[in-house]
């Protein structure tokens, strides 16, 4: 989320400047403008108020960056500002002070920078203080006499007690209405602006990620094109080696030792053939995925078919990996939209989990369960027996490239973006300490408490959307 005013580095200096200007205004009005504005001063209490304000200004100047770093600190500082303004107003005329509307300043700052409860709290406090000063003021006739000189300077004659009563009540009502406007309209506009800034920041982050993926996709397409020729050459060499190995086995059929050596030699081309088949299959899938993504082609598949295809791919491409799949009966026949990037994304998660389990236990095992969430989303849970993911990397993995022991986390980043394109979501988490590992009939963990959980959420289609 973008940095708000209350958390920006400039906010501390701006607030200190406003606080210093406010204190300067109070001093000027007290010592030079009291007669001009008809202020009824109580000199001795005001001296203590100014001493407290000077000390408070020094403390906030020293701690200015720490105060605005958190919303609570900013609110407390604005609350103290409000109390100091109330004190100065009370000892300089109270409700008769023409500058009582300055109490709206902390409310305005809170409305722009803090959650809605903060300006409402300050508005309630200042309204209560204004009301008490109004009711604690002298009689109307005395107020009229004390305000006569000030209004005479402005060309007004308001010596009538009833008129003065109406005047001060009108000032109070105007203050209340202004406070309500600040706590509602200004706060609402500020929240909308902050929400718009947050959306823009999310869009910028998404655009940056898309640019990274575009560059990665371009590089992948170039490298896949370059791999086609050496793979074809290797295919010819492996076929020739397998033919020669077969001839050697036939020629050495009468010699057991020679036949055994020929069989051992023949196993190497077979293993090379398996690796080449995997590379060729991946290259073909990459070409098909590129074509499907360019044409935005999507297919509707059932959850059962998706999990079956995933198991077949694991058996074909990762024969050493043991995967246990458990489907909730309520989700087997449900359908969802899929494209060519979904299966590779799930395979990447299975591969990561298998490698983590192998490093921790020596056996490449993963568990997959499928359940529904809120009856409209599919949750695929892939769990391993590894040591889990470091807490510092847990939030960053999948969102952006992150350096790790195995690489830069690009597979997880690609998986994350592929699922986003399908309206899905990837959530990584570690097993909780009280979990027991494995997968129960309800998709809960049983067995070992170690491991990572990759939860894939995908939108399910209703009967009408699935064409049922």
C-alpha positions as CSV (number, residue, x, y, z in Angstrom):
1,X,0.0,0.0,0.0
2,X,1.3,3.5,-0.7
3,X,2.7,5.6,2.0
4,X,0.1,7.9,3.5
5,X,0.6,11.4,4.7
6,X,0.8,10.3,8.3
7,X,3.6,7.9,7.5
8,X,5.6,10.0,5.1
9,X,9.0,11.5,6.1
10,X,7.7,15.0,5.4
11,X,4.7,14.7,7.7
12,X,6.8,15.0,10.8
13,X,8.4,18.3,9.7
14,X,5.0,19.6,8.5
15,X,3.3,18.9,11.8
16,X,6.1,20.5,13.8
17,X,5.9,23.6,11.6
18,X,2.1,23.8,12.2
19,X,2.6,23.3,15.9
20,X,5.2,26.0,16.1
21,X,3.1,28.5,14.1
22,X,0.1,27.8,16.3
23,X,2.2,28.6,19.4
24,X,3.5,31.7,17.8
25,X,-0.1,32.8,16.9
26,X,-1.1,32.3,20.6
27,X,1.8,34.3,21.8
28,X,1.1,37.2,19.4
29,X,-2.6,37.2,20.2
30,X,-2.0,37.1,24.0
31,X,0.7,39.8,24.2
32,X,-0.1,42.0,21.2
33,X,-3.7,41.4,20.0
34,X,-5.7,40.9,23.2
35,X,-7.2,44.4,23.1
36,X,-7.8,44.4,19.4
37,X,-9.7,41.1,19.5
38,X,-11.4,41.5,22.9
39,X,-9.6,38.6,24.6
40,X,-10.3,38.2,28.3
41,X,-6.9,37.0,29.5
42,X,-6.0,35.1,32.7
43,X,-2.3,35.9,32.7
44,X,-1.0,33.5,35.4
45,X,-2.6,30.3,34.1
46,X,-1.6,31.2,30.5
47,X,2.0,31.3,31.6
48,X,1.8,27.7,32.6
49,X,0.0,26.8,29.4
50,X,2.8,28.4,27.3
51,X,5.5,26.7,29.4
52,X,3.8,23.3,28.8
53,X,3.4,24.0,25.1
54,X,7.1,25.0,24.7
55,X,8.2,21.8,26.5
56,X,5.8,19.8,24.3
57,X,7.1,21.4,21.2
58,X,10.7,20.5,22.1
59,X,9.8,16.9,22.9
60,X,7.8,16.4,19.6
61,X,10.7,18.1,17.7
62,X,13.1,15.5,19.1
63,X,10.7,12.5,18.5
64,X,8.9,13.8,15.4
65,X,9.8,10.9,13.1
66,X,8.8,8.2,15.7
67,X,5.5,9.9,16.5
68,X,4.1,9.9,12.9
69,X,5.4,6.4,12.2
70,X,2.3,4.8,13.7
71,X,-1.3,6.0,13.6
72,X,-1.6,5.8,17.4
73,X,1.3,8.1,18.0
74,X,-0.1,10.7,15.5
75,X,-3.5,10.5,17.2
76,X,-2.0,11.1,20.6
77,X,0.0,14.1,19.4
78,X,-3.2,15.6,17.9
79,X,-5.1,14.9,21.0
80,X,-2.5,16.8,23.1
81,X,-2.6,19.6,20.6
82,X,-6.4,19.8,21.0
83,X,-6.1,19.9,24.8
84,X,-3.5,22.6,24.7
85,X,-5.6,24.7,22.3
86,X,-8.7,24.2,24.6
87,X,-6.6,25.4,27.6
88,X,-5.4,28.5,25.8
89,X,-8.9,29.3,24.6
90,X,-10.4,28.8,28.1
91,X,-7.9,31.2,29.7
92,X,-8.2,33.8,26.9
93,X,-12.0,34.3,26.8
94,X,-13.4,30.8,26.3
95,X,-16.5,30.9,24.1
96,X,-16.0,34.6,23.5
97,X,-12.6,34.0,21.8
98,X,-13.0,34.8,18.1
99,X,-10.3,32.2,17.3
100,X,-12.1,29.2,18.8
101,X,-12.6,27.8,15.3
102,X,-8.9,26.9,15.3
103,X,-10.0,23.8,17.2
104,X,-11.0,22.5,13.8
105,X,-7.4,22.2,12.7
106,X,-6.5,18.9,14.5
107,X,-9.9,17.5,13.4
108,X,-9.0,18.3,9.7
109,X,-5.6,16.7,10.0
110,X,-7.0,13.6,11.6
111,X,-9.8,13.4,9.0
112,X,-7.1,13.3,6.2
113,X,-4.5,11.1,7.8
114,X,-6.2,8.7,10.3
115,X,-9.1,6.2,10.4
116,X,-12.6,7.5,10.9
117,X,-12.7,7.0,14.7
118,X,-9.9,9.5,15.2
119,X,-11.6,12.7,13.8
120,X,-14.9,11.6,15.4
121,X,-13.1,11.4,18.8
122,X,-11.5,14.8,18.4
123,X,-14.8,16.3,17.2
124,X,-16.6,15.0,20.2
125,X,-13.9,16.3,22.6
126,X,-13.8,19.8,21.0
127,X,-17.6,20.1,20.8
128,X,-17.9,19.1,24.5
129,X,-15.2,21.6,25.5
130,X,-16.8,24.4,23.4
131,X,-20.2,23.6,24.9
132,X,-18.8,23.7,28.5
133,X,-17.0,27.0,27.8
134,X,-20.3,28.4,26.4
135,X,-22.4,27.4,29.3
136,X,-19.6,28.4,31.8
137,X,-19.3,31.8,30.2
138,X,-20.5,34.9,32.2
139,X,-24.0,36.3,31.9
140,X,-25.1,37.6,28.5
141,X,-25.0,41.2,29.6
142,X,-21.5,40.8,30.9
143,X,-20.4,39.1,27.6
144,X,-22.0,41.9,25.7
145,X,-20.0,44.5,27.6
146,X,-16.7,42.5,27.3
147,X,-17.2,42.1,23.5
148,X,-18.4,45.7,22.9
149,X,-14.9,47.1,22.2
150,X,-14.0,44.2,19.9
151,X,-17.1,44.6,17.8
152,X,-16.8,48.4,17.8
153,X,-13.5,48.0,16.0
154,X,-15.3,45.9,13.3
155,X,-18.2,48.4,13.0
156,X,-20.8,46.4,14.9
157,X,-22.9,47.3,17.9
158,X,-24.1,44.1,19.7
159,X,-24.8,45.3,23.2
160,X,-28.1,43.7,23.4
161,X,-28.0,40.6,25.6
162,X,-30.4,38.6,23.5
163,X,-28.5,39.4,20.4
164,X,-25.2,38.2,22.0
165,X,-26.9,35.0,23.1
166,X,-28.0,34.3,19.5
167,X,-24.5,35.3,18.2
168,X,-22.6,32.8,20.5
169,X,-25.2,30.0,19.9
170,X,-24.8,30.6,16.2
171,X,-21.0,30.4,16.5
172,X,-21.4,27.1,18.4
173,X,-23.8,25.7,15.9
174,X,-21.4,26.7,13.0
175,X,-18.5,25.0,14.8
176,X,-20.5,21.8,15.2
177,X,-21.6,21.8,11.6
178,X,-18.0,22.4,10.4
179,X,-16.8,19.5,12.6
180,X,-19.4,17.2,11.1
181,X,-18.4,18.2,7.6
182,X,-14.7,17.4,8.4
183,X,-15.5,14.1,10.0
184,X,-17.8,12.9,7.2
185,X,-17.2,14.5,3.8
186,X,-13.5,15.2,4.2
187,X,-12.8,11.9,5.8
188,X,-14.8,10.0,3.2
189,X,-13.0,11.8,0.3
190,X,-9.6,11.1,2.0
191,X,-10.4,7.4,2.4
192,X,-11.4,7.2,-1.3
193,X,-8.2,8.9,-2.3
194,X,-6.1,6.5,-0.2
195,X,-8.0,3.5,-1.7
196,X,-7.4,4.8,-5.2
197,X,-3.7,5.2,-4.4
198,X,-3.6,1.7,-3.1
199,X,-5.3,0.4,-6.3
200,X,-2.8,2.3,-8.4
201,X,0.1,0.9,-6.4
202,X,-1.3,-2.6,-6.9
203,X,-1.7,-2.0,-10.6
204,X,1.9,-0.7,-10.9
205,X,3.2,-3.7,-9.0
206,X,1.1,-6.0,-11.3
207,X,2.4,-4.2,-14.4
208,X,6.0,-4.6,-13.2
209,X,5.4,-8.3,-12.6
210,X,3.9,-8.6,-16.1
211,X,6.8,-6.9,-17.6
212,X,9.2,-9.3,-15.9
213,X,7.2,-12.2,-17.1
214,X,7.0,-10.8,-20.6
215,X,10.8,-10.6,-20.7
216,X,11.0,-14.1,-19.2
217,X,8.5,-15.4,-21.8
218,X,10.5,-13.8,-24.6
219,X,13.7,-15.3,-23.4
220,X,12.0,-18.7,-22.9
221,X,10.7,-18.6,-26.5
222,X,14.1,-17.8,-27.9
223,X,15.8,-20.5,-25.8
224,X,13.2,-23.1,-26.8
225,X,13.8,-22.3,-30.4
226,X,17.5,-22.7,-29.9
227,X,17.0,-26.0,-28.1
228,X,15.1,-27.6,-30.9
229,X,18.2,-28.2,-33.1
230,X,20.5,-29.8,-30.4
231,X,17.6,-31.9,-29.2
232,X,17.0,-33.3,-32.7
233,X,20.7,-34.0,-33.0
234,X,20.8,-35.8,-29.6
235,X,17.7,-37.8,-30.7
236,X,19.6,-39.1,-33.7
237,X,22.7,-40.0,-31.7
238,X,20.7,-41.8,-29.0
239,X,18.8,-43.8,-31.7
240,X,22.1,-44.8,-33.3
241,X,23.5,-45.7,-29.9
242,X,20.5,-47.9,-29.1
243,X,20.8,-49.7,-32.4
244,X,24.5,-50.3,-31.9
245,X,23.8,-51.6,-28.4
246,X,21.1,-53.9,-29.7
247,X,23.6,-55.3,-32.3
248,X,26.2,-55.8,-29.6
249,X,23.8,-57.8,-27.6
250,X,22.9,-60.0,-30.6
251,X,26.5,-60.5,-31.5
252,X,27.5,-61.4,-28.0
253,X,24.6,-63.7,-27.3
254,X,27.0,-66.7,-26.9
255,X,29.2,-65.0,-24.4
256,X,27.5,-64.3,-21.1
257,X,30.1,-61.8,-19.9
258,X,30.1,-59.9,-23.1
259,X,26.3,-60.0,-23.2
260,X,26.1,-58.6,-19.6
261,X,28.5,-55.8,-20.5
262,X,26.5,-55.0,-23.6
263,X,23.3,-54.9,-21.5
264,X,24.9,-52.5,-19.1
265,X,26.1,-50.2,-21.9
266,X,22.6,-50.4,-23.5
267,X,21.0,-49.0,-20.2
268,X,22.8,-45.7,-20.7
269,X,21.1,-44.8,-24.0
270,X,17.8,-45.9,-22.5
271,X,18.2,-43.4,-19.7
272,X,19.3,-40.8,-22.1
273,X,16.2,-41.6,-24.3
274,X,14.0,-41.1,-21.2
275,X,15.5,-37.7,-20.5
276,X,15.2,-36.7,-24.1
277,X,11.6,-37.7,-24.2
278,X,11.0,-35.5,-21.2
279,X,12.7,-32.5,-22.8
280,X,10.8,-33.1,-26.1
281,X,7.5,-33.3,-24.2
282,X,8.2,-30.2,-22.3
283,X,9.2,-28.3,-25.5
284,X,6.0,-29.4,-27.2
285,X,3.9,-28.3,-24.2
286,X,5.7,-25.0,-24.2
287,X,4.8,-24.5,-27.9
288,X,1.2,-25.5,-27.3
289,X,0.9,-23.3,-24.2
290,X,2.3,-20.3,-26.1
291,X,-0.3,-20.9,-28.9
292,X,-3.2,-21.3,-26.4
293,X,-2.2,-18.2,-24.4
294,X,-1.9,-16.1,-27.5
295,X,-5.4,-17.2,-28.6
296,X,-6.8,-17.1,-25.0
297,X,-8.1,-20.6,-25.3
298,X,-9.6,-22.1,-22.2
299,X,-11.2,-25.5,-21.7
300,X,-13.7,-26.7,-19.1
301,X,-12.5,-29.8,-17.2
302,X,-13.7,-31.7,-14.2
303,X,-11.8,-31.7,-10.9
304,X,-11.4,-35.5,-11.2
305,X,-10.0,-35.2,-14.7
306,X,-7.6,-32.5,-13.6
307,X,-6.3,-34.5,-10.7
308,X,-6.0,-37.6,-13.0
309,X,-4.1,-35.7,-15.6
310,X,-1.8,-34.4,-12.9
311,X,-1.1,-37.9,-11.6
312,X,-0.4,-39.1,-15.1
313,X,2.1,-36.3,-15.7
314,X,3.8,-37.0,-12.4
315,X,4.1,-40.7,-13.3
316,X,5.5,-39.8,-16.8
317,X,7.8,-36.9,-16.0
318,X,8.7,-37.7,-12.3
319,X,8.5,-41.5,-11.9
320,X,10.5,-41.4,-8.7
321,X,7.9,-39.1,-7.0
322,X,5.1,-40.7,-4.9
323,X,1.9,-38.7,-4.9
324,X,-1.2,-39.6,-2.9
325,X,-4.4,-38.0,-4.2
326,X,-7.6,-37.8,-2.2
327,X,-10.7,-36.1,-3.7
328,X,-13.8,-35.0,-1.7
329,X,-16.8,-36.7,-3.2
330,X,-18.6,-33.4,-3.4
331,X,-16.0,-31.9,-5.7
332,X,-15.2,-34.8,-8.1
333,X,-17.7,-33.9,-10.7
334,X,-17.4,-30.1,-10.3
335,X,-15.9,-28.3,-13.3
336,X,-13.6,-25.4,-13.7
337,X,-11.9,-23.4,-16.5
338,X,-8.4,-24.5,-17.4
339,X,-5.7,-23.6,-19.9
340,X,-2.3,-25.0,-20.9
341,X,-0.6,-23.2,-18.0
342,X,-2.6,-24.9,-15.2
343,X,-1.0,-28.3,-15.2
344,X,2.6,-27.1,-15.5
345,X,1.8,-24.8,-12.5
346,X,0.6,-27.7,-10.4
347,X,3.5,-29.8,-11.5
348,X,5.9,-27.1,-10.4
349,X,4.3,-27.2,-6.9
350,X,4.5,-31.0,-6.8
351,X,8.1,-30.9,-7.9
352,X,9.0,-28.4,-5.2
353,X,7.3,-30.4,-2.6
354,X,8.9,-33.7,-3.8
355,X,12.4,-32.1,-3.6
356,X,11.7,-30.7,-0.1
357,X,10.6,-34.2,1.1
358,X,13.6,-35.9,-0.5
359,X,16.0,-33.5,1.2
360,X,14.3,-34.0,4.6
361,X,13.4,-37.7,4.6
362,X,15.2,-39.2,1.6
363,X,11.9,-40.1,-0.1
364,X,10.1,-37.9,-2.6
365,X,6.5,-37.9,-1.3
366,X,3.7,-35.4,-1.6
367,X,0.0,-35.4,-0.7
368,X,-2.8,-33.8,-2.7
369,X,-6.3,-33.2,-1.5
370,X,-9.2,-31.4,-3.3
371,X,-12.1,-29.8,-1.4
372,X,-14.6,-27.0,-1.9
373,X,-14.6,-23.6,-0.2
374,X,-17.9,-21.8,0.1
375,X,-19.2,-24.2,-2.5
376,X,-17.9,-22.0,-5.3
377,X,-14.1,-22.4,-5.1
378,X,-11.8,-25.4,-5.4
379,X,-9.0,-25.8,-2.9
380,X,-6.1,-28.0,-4.0
381,X,-3.8,-28.6,-1.1
382,X,-0.3,-29.9,-1.9
383,X,1.7,-30.9,1.2
384,X,5.3,-32.2,1.6
385,X,7.5,-33.5,4.4
386,X,10.2,-30.9,4.0
387,X,11.5,-28.5,6.6
388,X,9.1,-25.7,5.5
389,X,9.8,-22.3,4.2
390,X,11.6,-19.5,6.0
391,X,9.2,-17.0,7.5
392,X,11.1,-14.1,5.9
393,X,10.6,-15.6,2.4
394,X,7.0,-17.0,2.9
395,X,5.2,-13.8,1.9
396,X,7.6,-12.9,-1.0
397,X,7.7,-16.3,-2.7
398,X,5.4,-16.3,-5.7
399,X,5.0,-12.6,-5.7
400,X,8.5,-11.7,-7.0
401,X,11.8,-13.5,-7.7
402,X,13.4,-14.5,-4.4
403,X,16.9,-16.0,-4.1
404,X,16.8,-19.5,-2.5
405,X,18.9,-22.6,-2.3
406,X,17.3,-24.0,-5.5
407,X,17.2,-20.8,-7.5
408,X,15.3,-17.5,-7.7
409,X,11.7,-18.9,-7.1
410,X,10.8,-18.2,-10.8
411,X,8.6,-21.4,-10.9
412,X,6.5,-20.2,-8.0
413,X,6.2,-16.7,-9.6
414,X,5.1,-18.2,-12.9
415,X,2.6,-20.4,-11.0
416,X,1.3,-17.4,-9.1
417,X,0.7,-15.4,-12.3
418,X,-0.8,-18.3,-14.1
419,X,-3.4,-18.9,-11.4
420,X,-4.2,-15.2,-11.2
421,X,-5.0,-15.3,-14.9
422,X,-7.5,-18.0,-14.2
423,X,-9.0,-16.1,-11.3
424,X,-7.2,-18.3,-8.8
425,X,-4.8,-17.7,-5.9
426,X,-1.7,-19.4,-4.4
427,X,-1.3,-19.4,-0.6
428,X,1.9,-20.8,0.9
429,X,2.1,-21.8,4.6
430,X,4.0,-24.0,6.9
431,X,2.5,-26.8,8.9
432,X,1.2,-25.6,12.3
433,X,2.9,-27.1,15.4
434,X,-0.2,-29.0,16.4
435,X,-0.7,-30.5,13.0
436,X,-0.1,-34.2,12.5
437,X,0.9,-34.5,8.8
438,X,-0.6,-36.6,6.0
439,X,-4.1,-36.0,4.5
440,X,-7.3,-37.2,6.2
441,X,-10.6,-37.8,4.6
442,X,-11.5,-34.2,5.1
443,X,-8.2,-32.9,3.7
444,X,-6.7,-32.2,7.1
445,X,-3.0,-33.0,7.8
446,X,-2.0,-36.1,9.7
447,X,1.4,-37.7,10.5
448,X,4.5,-35.5,10.7
449,X,4.2,-31.9,11.8
450,X,6.9,-30.6,9.4
451,X,6.4,-29.5,5.8
452,X,4.9,-26.8,3.6
453,X,1.4,-26.5,2.4
454,X,0.7,-25.0,-1.0
455,X,-3.0,-24.1,-1.2
456,X,-4.3,-23.4,-4.7
457,X,-7.7,-21.7,-4.9
458,X,-9.6,-21.8,-8.2
459,X,-13.1,-20.7,-9.1
460,X,-15.6,-23.5,-9.8
461,X,-18.3,-23.2,-12.5
462,X,-22.0,-23.5,-11.7
463,X,-24.1,-26.0,-13.6
464,X,-25.2,-23.3,-16.2
465,X,-21.6,-22.1,-16.8
466,X,-20.3,-25.7,-17.1
467,X,-23.0,-26.5,-19.7
468,X,-24.6,-29.2,-17.6
